[in-house]
Amino acid sequence: MADTRLLDPGFPPAGEDAWRALVAKTLGDKPFESLAKSTVEGLPIAPLYAAADSPGAFPARPFEADRPWDVRTLCAHADPARANVELLADLEGGAASVIVAGHATADALARALKDIIVELAPVGLDAGFLGPKAADALHAVAKASPGARLNFHLDPLSAFAEAGASPGPIESHLVNAANVAVRHAQTYPQAQLFLASGRVAHEAGAGEAEEVALAAAAAIAYAKALVRAGLPVGEAFARITLGLSADADYFLTIAKLRAARAVFARLAAASGASPQARIEARSSRRMLTAKDAWTNMIRLTAAGFGAAVGGADAVVLGQFTDALGLPTPFARRQSRNTQLVLMEEANIGRVADPAAGAGYLEALTDQIARAAWARMQAIEAAGGVIAALEQGLVAGAVEAAVAARGQPKILGVTAFSPASDEAVAVEAGEPARLDPEPARLPGPDSRCPTLKAQRLSEPHEAAA
């Protein structure tokens, strides 16, 4: 018979009343309610939660024991040959897929992807308004192989929101991108076509619900464009990836990703489709510091943990030196090995949806999902995501979140800053940048309030 003495300690478990008594003794004259907090969007966070009554109510990512998530790396080096060296090193060092940022010609992509087998290692793009040109260029590199695993990542809406303008009508960019996507959809049955991302709002300071709402509204716009271009609605939703951020606050990251799956599932079902959400989570850049940059390793680890536990299909961790410049081979190795340790040594992926049943996370997931759905409805009521961006509806929500956040404590900058800031090595040069002018389409430029990326530590670093 099994020895169960360790499972039966011989004394009754402490109940909530006992816990509250100890808390009251610690608080003294302060009320219990003083422990309550809220997110920047006003979603309440209680000091104590009971176990959830109905765990598993939110859709989880299908469990894969061999490779729980896709370790994805991004390279934005301006020199395609150097980008190739870095991407090959990442793949040889344990990464599973790559993103080439800032290149949109067949020649540049061919050089950047030299010796990378696109049938084995998924290849993605990050080309802003030049996304359709980059998609055609990637098609030339992939040589029409039906087994090529491509992520075209067409996302003109994020480029529009970040720049505050588009070279020609933004509606024309959606139509053009959808036509290019559908043209390649039959050739590459495994390809993801659009990236419906809310990260541009996050990097500008938005809260979790607004980020999910923007991603969902973008998914609606992209699905409509794909359907108009000839794709069935079910396939349209199945070919869209959600792009979300992963922050150092891993509880919020976990709940946000779980909420995004629920919102996408409901959205697809309302459209007569049934695909599960495919989520690419990228580590937040706004959380990174230029001062005492070594502390970014902790932030990135927390972000990677939150993305994995939250059920991201692919995780892109930046480098701890990203606030300073281009990463060295050491910084890139540190980034991908953080994910590999979480996956293969900490075994984070051995449980499907580990947050299920946890009262705090179930409640927070539900709150973010409901708030995001309401915000998405407001965006649609304004005329859709393009109109909401042009009218400043999204920018206003971002500004409110920034004001509510105030001045957070930042380790190494506003708290426990080092007596001397130890130098951190970075590579010389600037990242690749694409001129949007070659993507110009006929008609007047569209304009919207800019969602300008900002790091939380920038004001303090500038004043130091």
Secondary structure, DSSP 8 states (H G I E B T S, - for coil): ----TTT--SS----HHHHHHHHHHHHTTS-GGGG-EE-TT--EE-S-----SSTT-S------SS-SSEEEEEE-BSSHHHHHHHHHHHHHTT--EEEEES--SHHHHHHHTTT--TTTS-EEEE-GGGHHHHHHHHHHHHTT-TT--EEEEE-HHHHHHHHSB-SS-HHHHHHHHHHHHHHHHTT-TT-EEEEEE-HHHHHHT--HHHHHHHHHHHHHHHHHHHHHTT--HHHHHHTEEEEEEE-S-HHHHHHHHHHHHHHHHHHHHHTT------EEEEE-STT--STTGGGHHHHHHHHHHHHHHHT-SEEE---TTTTTSB--HHHHHHHHHHHHIIIIIS-GGGSSSTTTT-HHHHHHHHHHHHHHHHHHHHHHHTTSHHHHHHTTHHHHHHHHHHHHH-S---BTTTBS--SS------BSS-B----SGGG--SS---B--------TTHHHHHH-
